[in-house]
Amino acid sequence: MTHAARSTVVLHDIEIGAERVAYATDALIEAPNWSPCGRFLILNGDGRIWRLELGDDRLSAIDTGRCLQCNNDHGLSPDGTRLAISDTTETGESCIYTLPVGGGTPVRVTETTPSYWHGWSPDGATLTYTARRDDVFHIFTIPADGGDERRLTDGPGHRDGPDYTPDGQWIWFNSDHHGGLPELWRMRPDGTGLERMTEDGFVNWFPHPAPDGRHVLYLAYGAHVTGHPRGEEVALRLMPAGGGAPRTLAAIHGGQGTINVPCWAPDGKRFAYVRYRRD
């Protein structure tokens, strides 16, 4: 019997449906970001942030200073010079920091915790994230250099996975605030213009608009699933950016860690994801 790696990083071409394994390991690694230059991926594992040069078979650790309990909510600035991370080392709950992409001293961005980074505005000025405040998860924005956070959503329910469209006109996210299964929604960056974008009987999470503005990639669980656990049979689905019928690109064993954060290649033709061994 062929040994199956615990974590396998896969590059998927949406135009021809071809896939290539970029890295496989028995360690738990999660949440690939594809760099704006197209040459490497950023991942997390064992509390650290790692860089994977495409075409190489080794991970190299990025120096995140005092932040040594990083989770899977991280990502690169549009110009590729800065890295946002979410870490619990100092606060005991997830807090957002930024640092140089090559490593260095992290600068704290969010004063209140828990806060989980998910998106960077196209102009590099603003971060969007999900955060629990008064026991409810809402969508927020904050200046990338720190400052006052702005809450964009209201009411009960759980909201997660905000990500900007490449023109900066929309923030996509998933939410069950309507009282049903988690679906995909979008709103303007000031919280207005809320639109429901899916209604298909699946539990939908982590929408990621493509860099070319044509598509939105997301993770779909079966209707029986609560939250976004790992170790589930899930589908990677693609829908038109303006709304419409999605199509399934891949059915895999995955979930948490598969595509938690922006994962598109800069050309919008490929994306990276992680699948997991069935244990």
N, C-alpha and C positions, 0 to 999 in steps of 0.2 A: 504494500500500500504506500502511495506517495505521501510524504509528510506535508501537511498544510500549515502554512505560517499563521500565527495568530492574527497579525495585521498585514494587509497587503494594500499598498498604495497603487492606484490604477489611474491611468490617463485615458480619457474617453473622447473620441472624435465624434461630434454630433452629426457631421455630414455623411460619413460612411459607416458609422456604427462600430468602427474598429477600436479595440482597447489594447493598451500596452502596460504591463506591470513595470512600475518605476522602482519599487522597493518592496521587500517583504522581510518580516522579522517576527520572532516569537515574543517580542516585547509589545506592550500596548502603546500604539501611537495613534494620533487623532488629528482631524481638522486641517487638511492641507490648504494653505494659501498659495496661489501661483503669483510669483513676483511680476511687477510691471515690465521688467526687462525680459521676462520669459525664460530665464536661464535656471531658476531654482524654485524650490518649494519651501515654505515654512510649515513646520508641524510642532506638536507638543507631545511629550511623553515623560513619565516619571517626574513631573513637576518642572521640567525644563522645556525650553524652546530650542528647536533644532532646525538646521538648514540642510536641505538635500539638493545637491547639484544634480540637475537632470543629466543622465548618462553616467553618473557615478553610482557607487553602491555603498557609500558610507554617509552616515549622518555626522554633522559637526555641531557641537553645542554653541549657542549664541550666549554671550555673557550678559545675563540679566541682573547683575549686581546682587543686591539683597533679596531679590524676588526669586524664590526657589520653589514655590508652590503654584506654578502657573497652570491654569486650566485651559480648556479648548476654545476659549474666546479671545482670539488674537488676529491681527492683520496688519498689512502694510499700507502706508500712505500712498496716495495716487502717484506721487513722484518717486516712490521707492526708497526714500531716504530715512523714513521713520517707521517704527514698529509699535503698535498698540498691543498691550498684553493685559490679562486679567489675572490677578494673583492674590493669595490669601495670607502670605507670610507675615506681614505687619499687622493686619487688621483682624485676622481670623475669619473674615468673610471676603468675598471677591471684591477687589478694588481695581480700577483701571489706571494704568501707567503708560507713558510713552518713553521710548529710548531710541538711539540711533540704530539703524538696521544692522550694522556690523557689531552691535553690542555696546554696552556702556552703562552709565548711571541712570536708573529709571526715575522719571519725574511723575509724581502722583497727580492725577487729573481729577478724580471724583473724591469728594470729601465724605460722602455718605455711602454706606454699604448695606447690602451687597449690590454691586453693579457689574454687569457683564457686557464687555464690548462686542459690537457686531458689525458696525459699518463706519466708513470714512467718507465724508462728502467729497464730490469730484474736485472741488477747489482746495481740498486739504485743510479747510478751516474748522470743520465741525466733526465731532464724533456722534454716532447714534448708538444707543445701547438699551438693554432691558435691565430693570432694577426693581427690587422689592421695596416698596415704601408703604408703611401701614398695612403690611401683610398682603398687598396686592402687587402683582407684576405689571408695570406700565412701560411704555416706550418714552425715552428721553433723548434730548440732545444736549451737548455741552461744547464750548470752544475747545479745540484740540490742545491748546496750551493751558487749559484750566479756566475756571470761572464758575458762574452760576448755571446750574442745570435747569433745563426747561422740560416740563412734562407735557407730552403731546396727546395723551389719551386719558380718558376718564371712565369711572364706573367699575363694576366688578369684572371678574374674569382674569385669564392669564394671557399676556401678550409677550411675544418673544421673536428673536431673529430678525431685527430690523436691518434693512440694507437699501442703500440709495440706488436709483437708476443712474445711468452714466451721464444723463443731462442734468441731474440734480433736481428734477421736477417732482419726483415721488420718492417716498420711503415705503418699501414693501415689508410686511411682517406677517406673522401668524397669530391667530387669536381665537378664543372661544367665548368672547364677551357677549356674543349674541345668544348664548345658552345652548348651542349645539356642539358638534364635533369641531375641533380646531380647523379653521379654514385660512386661506390666504386673503389678505387685505392690502390695500395701499392707501396712502394719504399724502397730502402735501407736506413739505418739511416744516410747516407751522402747525400741523395737526388738523387742518381743514380738509374738506373734500374727500372724506372717508368713503372708500368703495370696496365692496366684497368682490373678490376675483375668482373664487372657486366655490363650488357647492356640489361635491361629487361622491359623498359617502365615505371618503377616506379621512384619516387623521393626518393633516398636512402641516409640515414644519419647514422652516429655514429656506425661504425663497431668496434666490440670488439672481438679480437681473444681469444679463450678459453685457459685456463691455461694448458690443456693437448695437445695443438697444433693441435687438430683435426678439429675444426670448427671456424667459424666467425659468430657472432650474429650481426644483424643490424635492423634498423627501416626503414620501407618502407611506404611512403605516396603515394596517388594517383597522377597521372601525372598532375593534375590541381593545385597542391599545390605549393606555392612559399615559400621558407625558411623552417623553422621547427617549425611551430606554435603548441600550445596546442589546444585541442578541435577539433581534427580531427579523422576520422576513419583510423586507421593505422594497419599495420601488423608487428609482430615480426618474422623475417625470419632467417634461419640458412643455411649456405652454407659451403661446404668443404673448408678447409684452403688453399688448392692448387688451388682453383677455381672449378667451376662446378655448376650444377643446384641447386638452393636453395629450401627449403621447408618452408611453413608457419607454425609456431608453435602456434600462437595466433593472432586473430583479435580483436582489442580492441579500445576503445575511449581513445586517449592519444596524444602523440607527444612530444612537449617540456616538459622536466622533466621525461619522461618515462625511457629512458636509455642513458642519455647524456654522462655518464662516465662509466669506467670499472665496471661491475656488476656481474661477474662470481663468483660462489663459488670456493674455492681452488681446489676442486676435478674435476672441469670442467664438472660436471654432472647437475648442477643447476645454475640458475641465478635469480637475483631479478629485478623487474621492478615496475613501478607505473602506474596504470590506473586511469582515472578520470571520475567523474560523468558527464553525459550528461545534461547540463543545457540549 
